[in-house]
Every structure is written in structure tokens, then in C-alpha cells.
Amino acid sequence: MKYIDEFRSGKAAGRLKEEIAAAAAGRPMTFMEVCGTHTMSIARNGIREMLPAGMRLISGPGCPVCVTPNGTIDHAVALARHPGIIIATFGDMVKVPGSTSSLGQERAAGRSVRVVASTLDALELARNNPEMQVVFIGVGFETTAPTIAASIITAEQENLNNYSVLSAHKVVPPAMELLCRGRVAIDGFLCPGHVSAVIGSSPYRPIAEEHGIACVIGGFEGLDILQSIAMLARQVAGGDSRVEIQYRRVVRPEGNPAAVALMEKVFRPVDSVWRGIGMITASGLVMRDAYRRYDAAVRFPVTVEETKEAAGCICGSVLQGISDPRECPLFGDGCLPETPVGPCMVSSEGACAAAFRYRVSRRADIGQMHDA
Ligand code: SF4
């Protein structure tokens, strides 16, 4: 238990809170976290309530399910309706509403939609159902893409011809660069820890060096996040903008070259649509020509319905840090975790889900972190 307690010390949190206030010295500062796990930890630990007046912490497009546009959900729905296809997907995607349906609704209507815990399960599904085609819905960032690339290589090695992937992968740095030119003035990014464990720190250098925005790659415990914010505040107060790693116990500057090589072997960058943001250059991943036979979009040319957005949902604005989830008129009323209108309320890492889940238990000081 000591390991866990080290990251939840109220005394350490108090010290960091003072460090942040001293570094900021009353200057207004806006920091954006770009990782759904950070979003949840910030809400769970009441981090926003510990920050000094004038310092804002806003959520960005850090949840892969949330940034997946309706068109991709509609495509998955069309594939689910195609005879002979089993859809394999992570659980979060089942409830995400598309234009007129969701994978959950298709499952309720008798289509074969299976929730899997990993691509290993999806491959096993293909091996056990040779008369069916298994399509895995590939949603995720650089953290997920290498494992999905590995599944495609495994399918090739096993000559498993009934396995393919609908690739909706996205890569994070191009979206962050776009936000640097967006409507919200951002002083610093709390960069995603898991993604950075794969890509390392160098992809953020243009953000720091060309856009002058401080970057700190942070861990996920409450104290990790407070320390990362203190590092960001010191950079901004000192007129500095560089990439620092707080999460050193996991992230190396060079990342994980083997995982990156695997991803680059199977996928190539492509322009991709992000929900609420639009098309971002080179921010998606599709299969290279050598692996196109594992691309479900190529293998099954289904007709996808015309995309419609959910009336009243402001997920796009939430994902760019322009709006707080509580500003959505549907928040907690028409839109609830059990009956979500938009993906930010569906995903376990969505900003709306985090704001809803912790709205009651949110505490206004460091009292929720206990002393070891
Ligand atoms: S509360 Fe629901 S409807 Fe509103 S932005 Fe969030 S997900 Fe969309």
C-alpha cells in the first residue's frame, strides 16, 4: 500500500498546491489536458478546485471514443448490418450514438456485435468462426494502434482471412498543433502520458518551439498532475516553452521505438475528421498497401447513411476546450451516462462523463487526498 499512498499524500498535495500558487503569482494561465485518463483523474481528485484564482484547466480532445465522428459510427453500423459479419469492439463504442443508430441498438436488433477486451479476443473470435468475417472497430490513439497493428500481422502470419479492421485511429500531436491556432488561448499542455510512452517527447517540440506553448508529459495520479501543473506554471511564469517529462517512471524521451516501428509497418498517416474539430492533416492512420486486404473499409464496400449530428449536443465545443460540459443544456438532463446523447457522456474517459460522475463528490480542497 505504500506505493499507492505515496501518490495520494495530502501533505505532498498541499506543498504542490503552494508551489503552483507561488509560480503563478496571480497571473492568469490556461492549461489543457489532452488525455481522457487525465480528465478523469483531474475530476476524481478535485484538482481544479486546488488551483489558484486565474488558473484554468480545460479538457481537450483526449478521449479517442469522443473524437470519433458520427460518420465512423455510421460506417460500423452499416458493417454490422452486412450479412456474415461479426463486429468486434471495445465496450465504450457500443453505446456511442451514430446518426440514427448505434452498435448497441444493432445488437439489440439481432446483429452480431461482440464486446472484446483486446485484439487477442477478436483474433480468437475469427479463429472460432471461420464461416464469418470478423471486423474489429479500431478506435484509439498511438497507445492502441501498435496492438492493432500486431493483430493484423498475426492474422497475416496465420493466414487468417476472415479478420479485418475498420481503422479509425488518430494521432494526437497534429490535433494539438491545430488547437495552438484555435479560439482558446492555451499557455500549456498537459501532454498524454500513455501516448507519450509510445511516441516519446519529440513530437511535441514544434508546439513548444514554434507555437511557444509549454508542454509537460504527466502521469495520472493526483500528485503527478499537480506536479505537472507546477512545472507548466514555472515555464509560463519564466517565459519559457519546452517539453518536459514529469512521468519519468514510464515515459522516455525516445518513447517506445519497437511499438512505433510496428505501427509504421502497418499504418500510414492520412487526413482524418475529428468530431467537432473537422479535418486535420495527417492525423489518422490507415493500412499501408501491403495490408489493405485487412482494411474492412476496402474489403466490404457498404453504403453508409448520411451523417446527422445530435441536436443540442456541444461535444465539438467541449472537445476544443471552448465550452465546459456544464454549459451544455442537455448535461445531466436529456444527456445522462445511461442515456447519452453524445460520446463525451458515453466514454469512461469523456469530459461530460467525468463532470457528471464527480459533480457531487467533487471536493473543494486537498482533503480528498489522504496522508500516508
Ligand atoms: S452533455 Fe451530452 S449532449 Fe451535452 S455535450 Fe456532453 S455528451 Fe453532448
Boltz pocket constraint, residues with backbone or C-beta under 6 A from the ligand:
constraints:
  - pocket:
      binder: B
      contacts: [[A, 312], [A, 313], [A, 314], [A, 315], [A, 318], [A, 325], [A, 328], [A, 329], [A, 330], [A, 331], [A, 332], [A, 335], [A, 336], [A, 340], [A, 341], [A, 342], [A, 343], [A, 344], [A, 345], [A, 346], [A, 352]]
      max_distance: 6.0
